[in-house]
Amino acid sequence: MGLNRKILLIFSMIMICFLSACAEKDKLADGSELINKDEFVFAASGEFKPFSYMNDDLTMSGFDIEVGKALAEEMGLKPVPKRIKFKGIVEGVKTGRADAAVASHTINSQRSKHVSFTTPYYYSGPQIFTRPDSEIKTTDDLAGKEVAVAKGSTYAEIASEYTDKVKTYDSDVTALQALSTGRHDAVITDFVTGKNAAKEGFDIKEQQLIERSEQAIVLPQDNPNLLKRVNEALEQLRQDGTLSRISMEYFGEDITKKPE
């Protein structure tokens, strides 16, 4: 290939990348911007049962998926769930691959530097899980122990406060599976996820609930009108009982109300 053709090819590739990255979104009457004006494209991982998980037909189900669908309908939009691995979801929202993420993200200062959060749509908390015969009960017992967590989760940061032996998995469920089958000393994950895994037959036991956390929907920082619109829709779903109903359906308890 000649030099001129190589230069032309490289220039064309740069332009394609530039144009795709800068593709304009549809602006609605209220000033909010969407990838497609009639759709709410929301990201979830499909790796976080019962919050989001894959069906045989490659669609996603779960608490987060139902909340995303309810939000879309409340805003008069078509719900479009989009699967992105959890560790890449925040970047995916920042770069316009989804309008938002309904994916159980914990509100924290580090993420808030890059994206915006809605008001919390449920309340959670990291909990220690072990095998039933373990002597680990609290965070004081984690020193020098091997703790498994999900990649990209806040639980990795929490685990590193108590031990220098942190192992990562693509999802909380696979970390809990590994623990159940004899690997690692403990897992730190959302208490609801661990409780659900135990119900499904994983050989694990819940230990200390480390703290409480607020989970929220993630949006780009440059789309404040959409943030306002999603918050208004969330508040309506709280008031009319939709969030509570979805929570009861998946967990048998209401995790959408702030703990006292």
ABEGO torsion letter per residue (X at the ends): XBAAAAAAAAAAAAAAAAAAAABBBBBBAAGBBBABAABBBBBBAGABOAABBBBAAGBBBEAAAAAAAAAAAAAGBBBBBBBBBAAAAAAAAAAGABABBBAGBBBBAAAAAABBBBBBABBBEBBBBBBAABABABAAAABGBBBBBBBGBAAAAAAAAABABBBBBABAAAAAAAAAAGBEABBBBBAAAAAAAAAAGBBBBBBBBABBBBBBBBBBAABAAAAAAAAAAAAAAAAAGAAAAAAAAAAGBBAABBBX
